[in-house]
């Protein structure tokens, strides 16, 4: 089995590095070719086009930023190239966007499975991502040996769109937990309370989430460089969740406030920094 991967940004490159370490034959493509140079040195074949990847791979992983980017890639590929290839969409997109992509692939005799991932660069490099698949059960079974290399205990959620739905639900939790923790931490800072004393109380309570400790030093030091997951991507995913939830008649007033906070963070020029940069918008007077 030859694996293809289109999109060698942060997550795509980390996952490709892991697959190469597992001695998997890999062909990759990225529009910005320099992002694939390191993978070439590690043993990946670097394709000249997305079509070459789809034509030469048995399973092709898509790690692209949004549905528009995926459609642009598909526009560059001749329909006949999709024949019998299984494409696995692993980014965060809306459920209906995923179903539309599936229809397009299937109309060209290809196969499509959605399998967005939860986790960041360390999990991608170590094969410990959380995987949430949606689509045909037979396609899932075909992909399962590869998915088990990528993550521990992959989950088949259900029909197309349902894997994408669970991923949006998880990313909404990222936004909510991060914004809430930033606000509480900023209040404690303002009152001059010792951070470690506050954190001991948090850790001993039912309110604790491991992400608090992962983001604590970044927020205290206002050091948001070298992101595993940039603020701009969390802002995009939050907008997606709001759009989907609005269509379903859910009350999203709490998340709308967080989305406004994310937009303020982007206006501060922190779009390509770690999403803990929400702290800079919550408490902007501390540098």
C-alpha positions in Angstrom: 0.0 0.0 0.0 1.3 3.4 -1.0 0.1 6.3 1.1 -0.4 9.8 -0.3 -0.6 13.0 1.7 -1.7 16.3 0.3 -1.0 19.3 2.6 2.3 19.4 4.5 1.7 22.2 6.9 2.3 21.8 10.6 0.0 18.8 11.2 0.6 17.2 7.7 4.3 17.3 8.1 4.2 15.9 11.6 2.1 13.0 10.6 4.2 12.4 7.5 7.3 12.2 9.7 5.6 9.6 11.8 4.6 7.5 8.8 8.1 7.6 7.4 9.4 6.5 10.8 7.1 3.5 10.6 8.6 2.7 7.2 5.5 3.4 5.2 5.9 4.2 1.5 4.8 7.9 1.2 4.2 10.4 -1.6 3.4 14.0 -0.6 2.4 17.2 -2.3 2.1 20.8 -1.0 1.5 23.9 -3.1 4.4 25.6 -1.3 7.1 23.0 -2.3 9.6 24.1 0.3 7.4 22.7 3.0 8.1 19.2 1.7 11.9 19.5 1.6 12.4 18.0 5.0 10.2 15.1 4.2 12.1 14.4 1.0 15.3 14.2 3.1 13.5 11.7 5.4 12.6 9.5 2.4 9.3 10.7 1.1 8.6 11.0 -2.6 7.6 14.6 -3.4 5.1 14.8 -6.2 5.0 17.5 -8.8 1.2 17.8 -8.5 -1.8 16.7 -6.4 -3.0 14.6 -9.3 0.3 12.6 -9.2 -0.4 11.8 -5.5 -4.0 10.7 -6.1 -3.0 8.6 -9.1 -0.1 6.8 -7.4 -1.5 6.2 -3.9 -3.9 3.6 -2.6 -5.1 5.8 0.2 -4.6 9.6 0.0 -4.8 11.7 3.2 -5.9 15.3 2.9 -4.5 17.8 5.5 -5.8 21.1 4.1 -7.0 24.2 5.9 -10.6 24.2 4.9 -13.2 23.0 2.3 -12.4 25.7 -0.2 -8.7 24.6 -0.2 -9.8 21.0 -0.8 -12.1 22.0 -3.7 -9.2 24.0 -5.2 -7.0 20.9 -5.1 -9.8 18.8 -6.6 -10.2 21.3 -9.4 -6.5 20.7 -10.4 -7.0 16.9 -10.7 -8.5 15.1 -13.8 -11.7 13.2 -12.8 -10.3 9.9 -14.0 -7.4 10.1 -11.5 -9.9 9.5 -8.6 -10.9 6.1 -9.8 -10.7 3.6 -6.9 -8.5 5.8 -4.7 -9.7 6.2 -1.1 -9.4 9.8 0.0 -9.5 10.5 3.7 -10.3 14.1 4.7 -8.6 14.8 8.1 -9.0 18.5 8.6 -11.8 20.4 10.4 -14.7 21.3 8.1 -18.5 21.5 8.5 -20.5 18.3 8.2 -22.4 19.5 5.1 -19.1 20.5 3.5 -17.8 17.0 4.1 -20.9 15.5 2.5 -20.5 17.8 -0.6 -16.9 16.7 -1.0 -18.0 13.0 -0.7 -20.5 13.5 -3.5 -17.9 15.1 -5.7 -15.4 12.3 -5.1 -18.0 9.5 -5.6 -19.2 11.1 -8.8 -15.7 10.6 -10.1 -15.6 6.9 -9.1 -13.4 7.6 -6.1 -14.0 6.7 -2.4 -14.2 9.2 0.4 -13.9 8.9 4.2 -13.9 11.8 6.7 -11.6 11.3 9.7 -10.7 14.5 11.5 -8.1 14.3 14.2 -7.8 15.7 17.7 -4.4 16.3 19.1 -1.4 18.5 18.1 2.1 18.0 16.8 3.5 15.7 19.6 0.5 13.3 19.1 0.9 13.4 15.3 4.6 12.6 15.5 4.0 9.7 17.9 0.9 8.2 16.3 -1.4 9.0 19.2 -3.9 11.3 17.6 -7.6 10.8 18.4 -9.5 9.9 15.2 -13.2 10.4 14.5 -14.3 8.7 11.2 -17.5 9.1 9.4 -18.6 7.3 6.2 -19.0 3.9 4.6 -18.1 1.1 7.1 -16.3 -0.8 4.3 -14.1 2.2 3.5 -13.4 2.6 7.2 -12.3 -1.1 7.4 -10.0 -0.6 4.4 -8.4 2.4 6.1 -8.3 0.9 9.6 -4.7 -0.5 9.5 -3.4 2.9 8.4 -5.6 4.7 11.0 -4.2 2.5 13.7 -0.8 3.7 12.8 -1.9 7.3 13.2 -3.9 7.1 16.4 -4.9 4.9 19.3 -8.3 3.2 19.0 -9.8 5.0 16.0 -13.5 5.6 16.3 -16.1 5.1 13.5 -18.7 7.6 14.6 -21.3 6.9 11.9 -22.4 8.4 8.6 -20.7 11.0 6.6 -20.8 14.3 8.5 -21.0 12.8 11.9 -17.2 12.5 12.3 -17.0 16.2 11.3 -19.7 17.1 13.8 -17.8 15.4 16.7 -14.6 17.3 15.7 -16.4 20.6 15.8 -17.9 19.7 19.2 -14.4 19.0 20.5 -12.9 22.2 19.1 -15.7 24.2 20.6 -14.5 22.8 24.0 -11.0 23.9 23.2 -12.2 27.5 22.6 -14.5 27.4 25.7 -11.9 26.0 28.1 -9.1 28.2 26.9 -11.2 31.4 27.2 -12.6 30.5 30.6 -9.1 29.6 32.0 -7.6 32.8 30.6 -10.3 35.0 32.2 -9.9 33.3 35.6 -6.1 33.4 35.5 -6.2 37.1 34.5 -8.5 37.9 37.5 -6.1 36.1 39.9 -3.1 38.0 38.4 -4.9 41.4 38.7 -5.5 40.7 42.5 -1.9 39.7 43.1 -2.8 36.2 44.2 0.0 33.6 43.8 -0.6 31.7 40.7 0.6 28.4 42.1 -1.8 28.7 45.1 -4.6 29.2 42.7 -3.5 26.3 40.5 -3.3 23.9 43.4 -7.0 24.7 44.2 -7.9 24.2 40.5 -6.0 20.9 40.3 -7.6 19.5 43.4 -11.1 20.3 42.1 -13.5 18.7 39.7 -13.0 21.8 37.4 -9.5 20.9 36.4 -8.6 20.1 32.8 -5.1 19.1 31.7 -5.1 21.8 29.0 -4.8 24.4 31.9 -1.3 23.3 32.8 -0.4 22.9 29.1 -1.2 26.6 28.5 -0.3 28.0 32.0 3.3 29.1 31.3 2.4 30.5 27.9 -0.3 32.7 29.4 1.7 33.8 32.4 4.8 34.7 30.2 2.7 36.0 27.3 4.8 33.7 25.1 2.7 32.4 22.2 5.4 31.6 19.7 6.0 28.3 17.9 2.3 27.1 17.9 1.1 23.6 17.7 -2.4 25.0 16.7 -2.5 28.6 15.6 -5.1 31.1 16.8 -6.4 31.6 13.2 -7.4 28.0 12.9 -9.3 28.0 16.2 -11.1 31.2 15.1 -12.0 29.4 11.8 -13.3 26.4 13.6 -15.3 28.5 16.0 -17.0 30.3 13.1 -17.8 26.9 11.6 -19.3 25.7 14.8 -21.5 28.8 15.1 -22.7 28.4 11.6 -23.7 24.8 12.0 -25.2 25.4 15.5 -27.3 28.3 14.1 -28.7 26.1 11.4 -29.8 23.6 14.1 -31.4 26.2 16.3 -28.9 26.1 19.2 -28.4 29.0 21.5 -24.7 30.0 20.9 -24.6 33.3 22.8 -21.7 32.1 25.1 -19.6 31.0 22.1 -20.4 34.2 20.3 -18.5 36.1 23.1 -15.5 33.8 22.7 -15.6 34.3 18.9 -15.5 38.1 19.4 -12.5 37.5 21.7 -10.8 35.5 19.1 -11.4 38.2 16.5 -9.8 40.7 18.9 -6.8 38.4 19.2 -6.4 38.3 15.4 -6.6 42.1 15.2 -3.6 42.2 17.6 -1.6 40.4 15.0 -1.5 37.1 16.8 -3.2 35.0 14.1 -0.1 32.7 13.6 0.6 32.3 17.3 -0.5 29.6 19.7 -4.2 29.9 20.6 -3.3 30.6 24.2 -2.9 34.1 22.8 -6.5 34.6 23.8 -4.9 35.7 27.1 -3.5 38.8 25.3 -7.1 39.9 24.4 -8.5 39.0 27.8 -5.8 41.0 29.7 -4.4 43.4 27.0 -2.7 45.8 29.4 -0.1 43.3 30.6 2.8 42.8 28.1 
